[in-house]
Amino acid sequence: MYVAASQWLPSLALAFPHPALAIPVIVLGALLPDIDHPQSTVGRRISIISYPIKALLGHRGALHSVLAVCILVYLCRWADSTILFAFSFGYIGHLVGDMCTKSGVAVFWPFGRRYRIPFTPASNPVFEVATAITCVAIAAFASFT
């Protein structure tokens, strides 16, 4: 993922009026998949939407699936929007991060089985902080080079 990011982020950042503007859009994309969890950062702020989404789709269900990614890819191709591409980068990064957890992700939602990336430490705060710092560093480096 990091190799792909290092190749794609510089061109993405350069398409923004100021390259640093790509970072908040990526962060928004990374936060949005958890709107299906009322206790998440985004879910607490928009709980009127979060509770019905969780009731209908479940946490780490449809919004964490291949279906959601396919819809994003379709929208990116259709809209040809740099902002949407940046948003998608954050969104997909979130899904990969959730696949590194013990709970995993229902990749093939509505089929209930959850998948996770093997050999990743489950709920290891050091690993999570290191991953977050690495992602931010890649985005910052790409924005300013």
N, C-alpha and C positions, 0 to 999 in steps of 0.2 A: 504494500500500500504506500509506503513512504517513497519508494522509487517512482511509482506512478505520480504521486503528489509532487515530487520535485520536478518532474517533467511538465506537469499540467498547470500547476499553480502560477509560475511566472507569467505565462501568457494570459491566464485568467486575471491576475492582478493588474497587468498592464492595460486591460480593457476597461478598467474603472477610471473615472476622472482622476482620482487619487488612489494609488494602489492600496493604501491602508483601509480604504472603504470596503474592500473584499472581506476583511476579517469579520466585521459584525454580521455580514450576510451569511458567512460560513457558520458562525456561532449560532445564529438563529436557526439555520438548517439542522445543526447538531442538537438543539434543544427541542425542536418541534415533535420528533417521534414520541416523546414521553408525554404528549398531551393526553394520551390514553391512561395516564396515572395521576389521579387527583392530588397526590402528595408531591409530585415533581415540581421543579421550578416553574415551568410553564403551566402545569395543571392547577397549581395554587392561584395563579393569576387569572386564569380563565376557567374557574371551576364549573361555571354554568355549562360549558361545553365539554369539559373533561369527564364529568360523571356519566353523561349519556354515552360518550364514546367508549368509556371503559365497560359500561353495561352491555353495549351492542357488540363491541369488537374484542374486549378483553385487553389486559396489559401485555405488551409484547406480542400482539396478535397481528391484525391486518396492517397496522402502521409500521410493523417491523418485518414485513414479508417481501418476497420477490415481487408480488403484485404491486406493492407501493413503489418499489424501485422501477418497475416497468412503466408505471404511470408517470413517474418523474422523468424517465428517459424520453418517453413520448412527448411530454410537455416541453422538454429541452429542445428536442428536434423540431417540434412544431413552432415554438415561440422564438427560437434562436436568440435567447436572452442570456447575456453574461451573468446577470443577477441570478437567474434560475440555475445556471450551471454552478455558481458559487454555493447557492443554497443546497443543491444536490450533493455537492462534495461534503458538506457538513452532515447532511442527512445520512448518507451512506457511511461516513466515518462513525456516526453514532451506532448504526446497526452492527458494524464490525466490532466496535467496543463492547456492545451488549453480547455479542457472540463469545467474547472472552470471559464472560461471567459464568458462574455455576448454573444459573437458571437458563441460559441460552436464549434462543429466539425461535419462534415458530416461522421459519423461513418459508415453508410451503403452506402457509395459512390458506384455507380453513382446516387443513389436516393438522391435528393437534400435536404432533411430535415436535419437540424443540431440539435445535442443534446448537452445538457450541464448538468453538475452536479448541482442539485438544492441546494439551501441554501448556495451557495458560493458567497462571495462578488464580484460584477462585477468591474473589473479594480480598485482594491484596492491595492495601492503600498505597504502598510504595510503588507497585507496578502501575496503578491507575494514575498517580501523580506523574510518574516518569513518562507515561504515554501521553498525558495531556500536555506536559511541558514540551515534549518532542513535537507534537502536532502544532502547537502555537509557534514554536521556533521555526518549523518548516514554513508555515504561513507567513510569519514575519519576514523571514529571509527572502521568500519569494516576492513579497510585497515591496521590498526595498532594494532589490537587485535589478 
